Amino acid sequence: MTQHAEPTVTAVEGHRADPAATFAELYGSEPEGIWAAPGRVNLIGEYTDFNDGFVMPLALPHTAVAAVSRRTDGVLRLYSTDVPGGVVSLRVDELAPHSGHGWAAYPAGVLWALREAGHPVTGADIALTSTVPTGAGLSSSAALEVVTALALNDLFELGLSAAELAVTGRRAENDFVGVPCGIMDQMASACCTEGHALHLDTRDLSLRQVPFDLASQGLTLLVVDTRVKHALGDGAYAERRAGCEEGARLLGIPMLRDLPYEGLATALSTLADAGADESVIRYVRHVVSDNHRVEQVISLLDAGDVRAAGPVLNEGHLSLRDDLRVSCPELDLVVEAANAAGALGARMTGGGFGGSAVVLVEEAAAGTVAKAVSEEFAAAGHAAPGIFDAVPSAGARRLR
């Protein structure tokens, strides 16, 4: 077995939140540039992306910001103001999948993926800071990947498109870190635009920017972070992906995307007759129905009837809770409390097992709903949730 050098850790005292100042303090020079990439929240379409299906995320104002300069000596140095410890120093020619490195595996994996694709990336100094909550189902890892990919693309003049940067980020997470995620998170971070939700076909990466101006209609989309941390590398995500693939195999189709909603009932009977595991049947039902829910929400937005999307969000949560079984008591409590307080609809968002929920609510009732959710959490003995407005924001960009 090839041995790979352990990362070198250098202590740094008194880091600053400003990435340019942090970079100068760490590395003794000004960065060549500063880039940002956002986290995302997914309005509808969960666990559909690795099934070649449809999703509808929007970028958040919360971003990962990277100050970066090139190196030509084969060294990659990484530092985050958000993680205890110092600079992680790695040799680019020793980067190997599943070799650890903790948080640094995400940006390091991007450099590895670019080099694997034949791009002449010879090293970098990177200082990162992020306002994307970690473990909240808001794609903090994708933001790290995309901001790193964008910076290296610009500095090394690779000429990659936003979609190609997203694919690079997904390869870093799939093959280097070892999380079998789909493409939604990276595409949202790379391609979303301000004031829009992203209607993405994950099969061919075709996309449409859908106007999503809630304020003009007197509406608000709240994100409720339950503070329950999830970890998608623990096997539950992979198990559901494998179950979806098994369902497609038993049905004789390439992916569950290829099963139309109108044929779902017949397909479920076919699976039962074939002796499919009960969990596989549930997973198939969720994925096909959630693809249909994306199409429903798109139609409602196009018709200007955003309020009618609320019940569709509720249906999506029940499917995630009962068929996919990726919710948790705290997420269920958000949905129940919000709807009881007058929300138009709510559902968990992201990978589940904790993380966040989205709540569609009349702007005038947002405070009341947020207060009700917080009170129910306190009554249940849970930590206070984090609640903020999901403002559709810009995707990855260079700041200077």
N, C-alpha and C positions, 0 to 999 in steps of 0.2 A: 504493500500500500504506500502510495506517495504521501510523504509527510509535508504538511503545510505549516508555515510559520504562524505562531500565535500572534495576535495583534499586540503591538506595543502601546502602552498606555502612559501618557505624559500628564502629570498633574498641571492644572491651570488654575490660578487664583483669580477671583473677582471678575468672572466673565460678565459681559454686558448684553442686554437684550438686543441692542442694535447690531445686526449681523456684520455690517462693515467695520464697526469698531471692534467687535469680537474677533473678526478675521485679522485685523491689523495687530491686535494684541497677541493673538496666537502665532501668526506666521510672519510678522515683522514687515509687512508690506500691505499696500492697498489691494483689494480684490479687483480683478478685471471687469467684474460685473455683478449685479444682484438680480435674482429672478424670484418669482413667486408662483406657486401652484396651489389651488384651493382643495379643501375637502369637499365632500358632496353629501347631499341627502337624497334619497331615492323616493320619489312621490309614489310610484307604483311599478310593479314588475320585479319580484324578488325571487332569487334562485332560478331565474330564467336565462341569465346571460351565458352560463356554461352549457345550456341546452339550445344555443343558437337562437334564442328568443328575443323578445322586445323588453325594453326598460325605459324609464322616464326619470332620470335624475336631474338635479339642478345643482350648480356650484354654490357653495356657501361663501360668506365674506371671510371665513377663517382660512388661513393659508400657511403653508410651509414656505419659508423664505431662505434662500441660499446665496451666500457670498462665495464666489468661486474664482480661482485662477488656474491656469494650465500648469502642468509640470511635464518635463520631457525625460525624467530619469526613472520612470516606471514605478513611482511611489504614489499611493493614494492616501491622503490624510483627511480624516473626517472628525468633526466635532459638532456636538449638539448642546445648545444651552439648556435643553429640556431634560437631559439625562445625566445623572451623576457620573462623574469620571472625567477623564481627560481626552486628549486627542488619540484616536485610533489610527495607527499607521500600518498600512498593508502594502505588499508588493503586488502590482497588477498582474504579473505573470504567475503568481501563486494563488490567485483567486480561484476557488473551486466550489461547486455547489454543495450545499448542506455542511458547510465548514464552520457554522456558528457565526460569531461576531455580534450577536444580539441585534440591537437597533441598526447598527452600522451595516448589517447584511442587506438592507433595502437599497441604500445608495450604492454600496459596493456591487450589488447584483446588477444594477443598471450598467455600470462600467464593464462588468464581465459580459453582459448580454451584447453591448455594443461591440466589444472586441470579438466575441464569438461570431457576430454578423459581418466581421471583416473591416470594421471601422478603426482607423488609426488613432485610438485614444491612448495617450502615453502617460496618463496620471493627472492628478489634480489635488489642489488644496481646497477644502470645502468647510464652511462654517454654516450651520443650520440653526434655525429657530422656528418654532411652529405654534400657532394658536389653534390648531385643529385638535380637539379633545381626543386623547388616545383611548382605545377600547370602547368607544362610544358608538361604533358602527357608522362613523362619518368619514371613513377612508383616510385616516392619518398616514397609513403606509403608502397608499397610492399617491398622496400629495408629495411625500418624500421622493418617491420614484420619479414622478413626472417632473418635479422641479430640477432634480439631478439630470435627467435626460435632456431637458430643454437647455440647461446651462452648458452641458457638454456638446450638444448639437450646435449651439451658437459659437462656442469658443473654438471648437475643432472644425467648424464649417462643414458639417456632415450633410446638410441639405435635407434632413428628414422632415416629413410632414407631421402635423399634430397627431394624426392617427398612428403613424409609425412610431412616434415617441410613446404613445399609449401601449402599443404592442410590445415595445422594448420593456416598459415597466411591468407589464403582465409576465413577460418571460422571466424577468428578474424575480418576481414573486413566486411564479410556478416552479421554475427550474433551479433557481439559486437558493431562495429562502425555503421553498418546499410547501407553499400554501397553494392548493389547487383552485384558485379564484378564477372567475371569468374576467371579461374585459371591461365591464361597466365602469368600475371605479376609476381606472386609468383614463378611459375615454371621457368621462365626465370632467375629470381634473384638467385634461388637456384641451377639450373642445367646447365646453359650455360657454355661453355668452350671457352678458348681463341682461336681466329682464326676461329671460327665457328658460324653459325647461327643454331638455334634450331628448327627443324621440329617437332612440337608437335601435337599429336592427343589428344585433350582435353577430349575425351570420356573415354579412358582407361589410359591416361597419358603415353602411349608409346612414345618414342622420338628417334630422330636420330640427331646426330651432323653432320651438313653439312659444309664441308670446305668452308670458305668465305674469301679468301685472295684476297682482292681487289687490294692491292698495287702491287702484282705480275702481274696483268693484266693492270696496269696503270690507275686504277679507284679509285674513292673516293666516300664514302657515307657521305654527309653532313647532319647534323641535324640543322634545323633552328628553334630556339625558338622564337615564335612571341611575347613573353612577355605578351600575353593575358592569364590571369589566368582562368582556368576552375575549376568547382566544380561539381563532379559527384554525389554528394549527393542531388542535387537540383531537382531531379525528372525526368529530361530528359532522363537519362540513364535507369532508372527504367521503364519509359514509353516505351522505345524501346524494352527492354527485355520482357515486358508484351505483346507487339505487336507481337514479334517473337513467343512467346508461344501460342498466339491466332492463328497465322497462322498455326503452327504445329497441333493444335487441330482441326481446320477446315479441314485440309488435312488428318486427321486421322493417323498421324505419331508421334512417340515419341518426336522427335526433328527435327529441320530443317536440321540437319546433314544427316538425313535419306532420304532426297529428292535429287536424283542424278541430276547433272547439265543438263543432256539430257532430263529430265522430267520437267524442269522449266517452259517452255512455257505452257504446258498442265496444270501444277499446278496453274499458275497465272490465267488461264481461269476458272479453277474450283473455285478459291477464288472469282473471280468477279461474277460468277454465284451464289455463295453462299451469296452474299451481303456483303462480307468482306469490312471493312473500307479501303479506298484508302491507308492510311498509312501502314496498315498491308501488303498489296500487295507489296508496295515499299520495306518494310523491308525484306520480304521473298526474293524478287529479289536480294537485296544486299547480304544477307548472303549466299545464294546458289552460286551466281556468285563469291563472294570473296573466298569461299572454293575452287572453281575451279581455281581462280587466284593463290592461294597458290600452287596447284598442277602444274600449268604452270611454276611458278618460280622455283620450285624444279627441274622440268625436264630441264629447261634452265641451272641451276647451275650444275646439273649432267653432262650436255653436254658441260660444259665449256663456255657457251655463255651468260655470265652475262650481256653484253650490251643489249641483246634482252629483258631483264627484264624491261628495262626502260618504254616501252609502256604499259606494264602490270601495273606498278605503276600508270601511268597516268589514265588508265581505273579504277583502284581502287579509285583514288581520285574523279573522276566524279561520281562513285557510292555512295561514302560517302557523296558527296555534294548534289546530286540530289535525290537519293533514300532514304538514311538514314537521310540526312539533319542534319549532325552534324558538318559541316564545318563552317567557318566564313570568312568575307572579308579578314582578314589578312592572313589566311591560303591559300585562293584562290589566293591571290596576290603572295605569295611565289611560288606556283606552276606555275602561269602564267609567272612571271618574270624569274624564273629559266629556264623554257623551252625556253622562248624567247632568253635567253642569251646562249643557247647551251647545256643545261642539257640533259641527255639521258631520264630522266623521274623523276617525283616527285609526292608525295601525302602527305596528312596529315597523322599523325600517332597518335595512342592513342585514348582516348575517345572523342576528338574533343571539339567544342565550344571554341576554343583557343588552347593553347599548341603548339605543334611542327609539323614540316613537315620533311620528308626525301627527299633528292635530290641525285640521282645517276648521277655522272658526271665524265668525263675524268679528271684524276688527273691534267693534264696541264691546264685545263679550270676551275678548282675549284675556284681560286682567282677571275677570271672574273665573274663567276656566283654569287659568294658571294657578290661581289661589286655591281652587277646589282640589286640583291635583296635588299641590303641595300639602294641603291639609290631610288628604287621604294617606299620603306617604308618611306624614308624621304620626297619624293615628295607627298605622300598621307597623310603626317602629323602624321604618326605612330611613336611610340618609336622605337629606333634602335633595330633590332633583335639580338639575340645571335646566333652565327654560329660556329660550331665546327665539327671536323671529328668524325664519329662514328666508333671507332676502336673495333672490336669484342673482348671482354675481358672475364676474368674468372668470374665464378659465386661465390657464397658465400663460404667463407673460414675463417679459423682461422689464424690470423696474428701472435699471440704469446700468 
